[in-house]
Amino acid sequence: MFRYATKWLRKSGKASRIDVAYSYRGKSYRYSINLSRTACHFGGYRHWFNCPKCSSRTSVLYRKGIYVCRRCIGLGYQSQLQQPIDRQFDRLSAIRARLEWQRGIAHGIGKRPKGMHRTTYDRLMNEHEQLTAKVWQASLNKLNCTR
């Protein structure tokens, strides 16, 4: 059973912290989460939580026992969990999409998209060729087909 209670504490009319009390899986938790705010460029304020564990400013807290930031909980981004060859495939797909070509290196090279600067096209083509060579080599290495 999950029971939860919060209390917003205000200092001079502004919320300065949240007191959190809850029990989860038979263990009780009681602690404070400090709040901060930063001024926005066009007026107003952006509100932040301060991580109870490392005090870093964050917009989202995750619960692993207590509420903490993603660094303290050890969460990574999806791209950080990918293998290098998968990141290369993703980059290659992004280049092919930008060049308006069909997805997948087996479909070959298409034409320069209408309206794209030649320097941009040349840069993307160069990166495409380098990545294609790396992807083919990595695929062959994975299949143990190298000499």
Phi, psi and omega in degrees: 000144183240116176244140190217138175214140176230157177218122179272124178258129183251141178233118183053044176082356180244139178293128182249337178196163176241126173269126184244134176219126178201161174238139182215126182052044175080001180246134180266141179234137176211118180198173180247145173244115180285150179244149174219170178214153177233149179284139176271157183297326183253029178098162181083187183224154173249128182264144183226153167267147170256123182304129179296336183271311185246357179065013178284151181278131182212155179268342183227137173244145180243147182261121169223081191083282174252164178280124180220172179281171184293331179291319181290329180276345178086022179283137175246164174279157183303320181294333179285340182268353182282154172285155180305320181294325178292322176296322178294318176300316180297318179295319179297319178296322179294320178295316180297323178294319179294327178276001180060039178257163177293144181294144176100132184288345180288346182273359176077193186257136179259196181271166174291130179296144180298132178091351180277134177299144181297322180295321177295315179299315180298319179295315179294321178297316179299314179295321178299314180297316179296314180294322179299316178298317180296317181294315178299316181296316179296322178295317178295320178298320180294326179271002182056044181255012182272157180283000000 
